[in-house]
Each structure stands twice: as C-alpha cells, then as structure tokens.
Amino acid sequence: MFRLEISKPALRVLRRSPANVAALIRAKLDELAIDPTAARRNVKPLRGRAGFRLRIGDWRVIYELDHEQRRLLVLDIGPRGDIYDR
C-alpha cells in the first residue's frame, strides 16, 4: 500500500467540487493507493512529462509514484479539457 499525499492545489479543487464528485474521486484515489501498479484501463502514463493520469468520468487526476518512499503524490485534479493546460 502506498501513502496518499495530495498537493495543495489538488486539495483545493476537491474542497470546491460538489460533495458527490469529491467523494467519488477520494474513493478512487484510496483504491489506487492500495496497489497503484495493478493494470487498470483508466490509468495511462503522461506524454512529455513524468507521471500518470487517472480518469474518473469527466475528471482527471494527475499523479506521480515514488516507489522508494511508497507514496502516491496527487499533483492536480480537474475537468478533462482543462487539466492538461495547467
């Protein structure tokens, strides 16, 4: 199991999101932290930079894995069309 760490910008998005969306994203992140290396259809590596993206409906979560410290660092959360321009 990896330790889940959420950056301040991502946490701000979660707090401003509707409660049902925030709960769904948090549940998916908790599930991902259990075994982030398991094969999943909604996770893909990013192009042009390190990290991965997790698709949750119309929302995207950008994260990195630190295998040495066993942590999953959530960098950003946002709607599909907006998240990659940040």
N, C-alpha and C positions, 0 to 999 in steps of 0.2 A: 504494500500500500504506500502510495506517495502522499506527502503532506501537501495540502492545497493552500496556495498563497494567492491572494487576489490583490492586484495593484489598486492604487487609489482611484485612477480614472475608471477602471472596470467596476469597482465597488460603487462609485458614484452613479454609474449607469444602472446598476442593479437596484439601487435605492430609489431611483426616479422612474423605474419601469413599473408597469401595473403589477399588482401582487401575484397574479396567476403566472405571468411571464417570468418574474423573478424567481418564483418557487420552482418552476419547470427548469430554468437554467441552473439553479443551485442543485437540484436533484440530479441533473445530467452531469454536472461537474463532480459531485460526490461519487457517482457511479464510475466516471472516468478515472478518478483518483485511485480507485481500488486496483485497477490494472490498466494503465494507460497504453501499454504496448500490445494489448489484445486487438485482434483485427476487428475494425468497425467500418461500416460503409460511410458513415457521416463524418469521418476524420480523414483529412488529407494534409500532406506536407505543403507548406507555403512555397511559392516560387519567388526567387530573387532575394530571399532572406531566410534566416533560421526560424524554425517554429512550425506550428501546426494550426489548422483551423477546425473547429468543431461546429457542425451545422445543427441548429435546433430550430426547425421550422424556417421562418424568415430571419432569424437571428444568427449571428456568427460570434464565436468565441475564439480569440487568437491567444495561443498559449505556447509555452516552451517547457521542455522537460530537462531537469537536472538529475541525471542518473546517479551521480556521486553523492549528492545530498538527499536523494529520493524525494524531490519536490516537484510539484506541478505549478508553474507560475502563470497565472492568468494575466495577460498583458492588456487586453482590450475586449470589450463586448459592444456589439452594435448591430443595427439592421443590415441586411445583406448588401444593399447598394452603397452604403456609406462607410463600412468598416475598413475597406481596403485603401481608401484615400487618406487615411489619417497618418 
